[in-house]
Structure formats: structure tokens, C-alpha cells
């Protein structure tokens, strides 16, 4: 049986997750979708699109989709869905998990990597984070969960952008990019998103591409490698660093990202030792990390990625004729010691 793709939908309270979800469910795309909701969501999918409000854990919807709430544990819920699908009791092609506004997507994500039984039936496709433009600045300042959700994202949708000025929107986008340069951002109106921007994004595929916003890389280079403190100094007057009183608040975000690049090959044994050590120490604070590496001893790209303490790697395609063999890694995490990481990676070079 083909693996069932799973999308995790996250975002702070009121960011429009339910609107997006309703749109996805109501759109006539002919796909049957199973939605898993965390029970204590304040705004569950409205009953008007449900057939019956039963005490059952799984409810059939009028459009043939199904909806279930997590009563015990995500794992049990997923196993129940997979078992019913195998027995022909339920028909669905993909799963969307709507987390509560306060949830950290980390443990949800890890379920798909740690649990062999789950991994036999499901394939995690991506984490989509909705950010409410109107309230984002305050939420990101005050709540680490909101910052973690941004750090985890494979795709960021900014809702309510029409309620803020162009400068505020630009400042928010600048800030989000520093927290997570690998997730494309898109301002959306009332959850109006094309389905191909929601599904099959392959955020967890070990693919040979590592998309990082080119502007972000340019900025990184201006800060060049020896100038590791990426806190914007007093010279930075970008609006996202001003707080009305001219305070710099940007560098107070504990979720940050940084990129390592090198044209020298990496030594596999040294790199493995170093990554093993940092994951041991900083794993819980490492949200997402990914790299395309030039390793000594192979003509193929080595692709690695991880979530918290879980890391996997794979041989990718050959380096092309005349293609520059550059290793590129991005780390997104909470107060990660950039200097230690960059120094350790430098020392892992041949």
C-alpha cells in the first residue's frame, strides 16, 4: 500500500487554520482527506460541514472527508485510521493534522520518524504554519510556541496581511526570514490558497535541493564567516528591528537560523562525530536542520536533515559536470551557539 501523505497545520490562535482547513475540505478537488484535530481547539471545524455530531471519534463529513479528534494520543489515532483504511472501512488519500494554537509541532513531527508502525503507513509531507499579520509581532515577542511554529515550517502563510501597512508586512517578513530562511512565505487572503501550495510540498523529502532565500544568503555573506555574531548591531535600521521606541527587538527572537557554506570537502568521520556531539547536547533546541554536502570519498551529494535529536542522511545525485561542489547547511533552533556550530563544521573540513 502506498504511504499516506500527512500535512501538519500549525499556527497561533486566530491565525486562520480553520478557515484554511475548511477551504481545503470544501474545495472540489476530488481528494478524500482525513482531518485530525487536537481536541481542545477552541474553534473546531464547524458542524455545518459534518454529517452528524456523534460521540464517535471519527466523523464522516458530507463531502466524503472524515474528521477525528485526538482522544488519547496521535499515534493511536493514526493507527486507528490506517487500520480502518486497510480494512476498507474508511476511504481517504491523505491526512491533515490541525494542531492547537499553543502546540509545539516538534513532538507531532517526531512521531513520523520514531515510530516504525506509523512510518509503515504514513509519510510526513510538510509542516505549514499560519501567521496572523495583525497580531504576529506581539505573539512572536511573547510566546515561544509561536516562534517554534515558525522555525518548524516548510511553508509560511501570512493571513490578515490586508489589515496591516506595507511596512509592517515587510518588517514581519524580514523577521520571519531570519527565523526560518528555508520556508517560502506567502501572504494569503481568507485562506484562499491553491491546493498545490498546501499538499505534496515534500518538506521532509531528502532531496538534493536546499532552498534558502537568496537574499538571506547575501546578507549572511555580508556578515562574512569570521563575524559570527549575527545580532544586528546598532547600524541596522530595518523597521523590523525598531519597536516604535527605536528598540532593537529582532535579536531577542530566540528562534534563529544560520547557514554554513564551504567549498572544501567535509571529512565524513569528523563530521559524524561533530554532528553526533551537538545533537546530543542541543538536540531539543534544534528545530529543523538540513544540508547538501560535499563529502570526501564520494562523487554524489550527501543530503542530510533532522528534527530535534533525529537525523537522517542519504546519497543524492552525482555532482554535475562543472558544478561547484559547495556544502550548504541551514540550522534553525532556539538559542543555538552559532560560533560553536560554525567552528565545529570548519574543523570537520578535510
DRENBAFI-815904 format. One record per residue (C-alpha): x, z, y. Coordinates in steps of 0.1 Angstrom, whole numbers, always signed. Example, Ala and Ser with C-alpha at 12.3 -4.5 7.8 and 13.67 -1.06 7.14 Angstrom:
! residues 2
+123	+78	-45
+137	+71	-11
//
This chain:
! residues 350
+0	+0	+0
+14	-9	+34
+23	+21	+56
-4	+30	+81
+9	+29	+117
+4	+61	+138
+4	+64	+176
+7	+98	+193
-11	+100	+226
+1	+128	+248
-2	+137	+285
-12	+166	+307
-48	+178	+311
-68	+153	+331
-43	+125	+328
-69	+102	+312
-61	+104	+275
-97	+105	+265
-105	+76	+288
-78	+55	+273
-89	+65	+238
-125	+56	+244
-114	+23	+257
-93	+16	+227
-121	+26	+204
-148	+7	+222
-129	-25	+226
-140	-52	+202
-106	-57	+186
-119	-55	+150
-95	-28	+141
-106	+3	+124
-89	+33	+139
-88	+69	+127
-85	+93	+156
-72	+128	+150
-79	+153	+178
-65	+187	+183
-95	+209	+181
-91	+229	+213
-91	+199	+235
-113	+207	+265
-127	+172	+265
-134	+159	+231
-144	+123	+225
-180	+123	+238
-207	+124	+212
-223	+93	+225
-198	+73	+206
-201	+94	+175
-228	+87	+149
-236	+123	+142
-222	+156	+153
-218	+172	+119
-198	+202	+108
-177	+178	+88
-141	+175	+96
-143	+137	+96
-169	+119	+115
-178	+82	+112
-182	+66	+146
-208	+40	+155
-181	+12	+158
-167	+19	+123
-138	+40	+135
-135	+76	+123
-127	+108	+141
-114	+140	+128
-103	+173	+142
-73	+192	+131
-86	+224	+115
-56	+236	+95
-26	+215	+101
-17	+180	+110
-1	+175	+76
-32	+185	+57
-54	+163	+79
-32	+133	+74
-30	+138	+36
-68	+141	+35
-72	+108	+54
-46	+90	+32
-63	+103	+0
-98	+91	+12
-84	+57	+22
-67	+53	-12
-100	+62	-30
-119	+37	-8
-140	+64	+8
-126	+56	+43
-116	+24	+58
-91	+24	+87
-59	+5	+96
-42	+28	+120
-42	+64	+133
-41	+77	+168
-33	+114	+173
-45	+128	+206
-25	+160	+213
-38	+186	+236
-26	+186	+271
-3	+215	+265
+12	+203	+233
+49	+195	+228
+50	+162	+209
+82	+173	+191
+67	+190	+160
+40	+163	+157
+67	+137	+157
+89	+155	+132
+60	+157	+107
+65	+120	+100
+102	+124	+93
+104	+156	+74
+76	+153	+51
+81	+129	+22
+45	+127	+13
+34	+118	+48
+63	+93	+51
+50	+75	+19
+17	+68	+36
+23	+67	+74
+48	+51	+98
+52	+66	+132
+49	+38	+157
+53	+54	+191
+46	+83	+215
+26	+72	+245
+25	+96	+275
-1	+95	+303
+10	+109	+336
-16	+116	+363
+0	+103	+396
-21	+127	+417
-10	+159	+401
+22	+149	+384
+46	+163	+409
+32	+198	+406
+27	+196	+368
+63	+184	+363
+76	+211	+386
+56	+239	+370
+52	+230	+333
+80	+223	+308
+54	+209	+284
+47	+181	+310
+84	+174	+313
+88	+173	+275
+60	+149	+271
+78	+125	+295
+111	+130	+276
+94	+120	+243
+77	+89	+255
+82	+54	+242
+58	+41	+268
+46	+59	+300
+12	+50	+316
+7	+64	+351
-30	+70	+358
-47	+76	+392
-20	+57	+410
-46	+44	+434
-51	+80	+446
-15	+83	+459
+5	+64	+485
+30	+37	+475
+59	+61	+485
+45	+89	+463
+41	+65	+434
+76	+51	+438
+91	+87	+440
+72	+96	+408
+85	+65	+390
+121	+73	+402
+118	+108	+389
+103	+97	+355
+130	+72	+351
+157	+99	+354
+139	+120	+328
+134	+91	+304
+151	+57	+312
+141	+42	+279
+104	+43	+283
+88	+14	+302
+64	+27	+329
+31	+11	+339
+5	+21	+364
-29	+17	+348
-64	+18	+362
-90	+39	+344
-74	+35	+310
-75	-3	+312
-46	-11	+291
-42	-41	+268
-40	-30	+232
-7	-47	+226
+7	-22	+252
-6	+7	+231
-1	-4	+195
+28	-17	+175
+54	-7	+201
+79	+2	+173
+94	+30	+193
+108	+46	+162
+120	+14	+146
+157	+14	+141
+160	-19	+159
+191	-35	+174
+177	-33	+209
+182	-3	+232
+161	-9	+262
+173	+11	+292
+161	+3	+326
+190	-18	+341
+187	-1	+375
+193	+32	+358
+224	+19	+342
+236	+6	+375
+231	+40	+391
+249	+56	+362
+279	+33	+368
+279	+41	+405
+283	+77	+394
+311	+65	+371
+322	+82	+340
+345	+108	+355
+319	+121	+378
+297	+137	+353
+276	+159	+374
+245	+138	+377
+228	+162	+401
+221	+141	+431
+242	+155	+459
+232	+160	+495
+239	+123	+501
+208	+113	+481
+178	+110	+503
+155	+93	+479
+119	+105	+485
+117	+119	+450
+144	+144	+460
+126	+156	+491
+98	+181	+489
+83	+179	+523
+108	+205	+535
+136	+183	+526
+144	+204	+495
+161	+185	+466
+139	+193	+437
+148	+164	+415
+177	+181	+398
+155	+211	+389
+140	+190	+362
+154	+205	+330
+145	+173	+311
+171	+148	+320
+188	+118	+304
+222	+103	+305
+238	+73	+290
+272	+69	+273
+288	+35	+271
+322	+23	+258
+338	-10	+249
+362	+8	+225
+351	+12	+189
+339	+45	+175
+356	+63	+146
+328	+69	+121
+342	+102	+107
+349	+117	+141
+315	+106	+154
+297	+120	+125
+315	+154	+129
+307	+155	+166
+271	+145	+163
+266	+169	+135
+280	+197	+156
+259	+190	+187
+227	+186	+167
+234	+219	+151
+238	+236	+185
+215	+217	+208
+190	+201	+183
+160	+220	+196
+167	+208	+231
+174	+172	+222
+141	+154	+226
+150	+118	+218
+183	+100	+215
+192	+66	+204
+222	+43	+203
+235	+9	+193
+271	+15	+183
+303	-5	+177
+319	+12	+147
+353	+7	+134
+353	-10	+100
+320	-30	+103
+310	-62	+119
+275	-51	+122
+258	-30	+148
+251	+6	+138
+218	+18	+151
+210	+55	+152
+182	+76	+166
+169	+111	+164
+143	+136	+174
+154	+172	+177
+176	+180	+147
+166	+150	+127
+189	+120	+130
+190	+87	+111
+212	+56	+112
+212	+22	+98
+232	-10	+98
+218	-36	+122
+226	-73	+126
+260	-87	+130
+276	-87	+164
+272	-122	+177
+299	-147	+183
+315	-138	+216
+291	-109	+221
+307	-80	+238
+309	-51	+214
+297	-23	+236
+284	+10	+223
+255	+23	+242
+237	+57	+237
+210	+74	+256
+202	+112	+253
+171	+127	+266
+168	+165	+264
+164	+199	+281
+194	+211	+300
+219	+193	+277
+255	+197	+288
+263	+162	+298
+300	+169	+301
+304	+182	+266
+285	+153	+251
+304	+126	+270
+337	+143	+263
+330	+146	+226
+319	+110	+225
+350	+99	+243
+370	+118	+217
+352	+100	+189
+365	+67	+200
+392	+50	+180
//
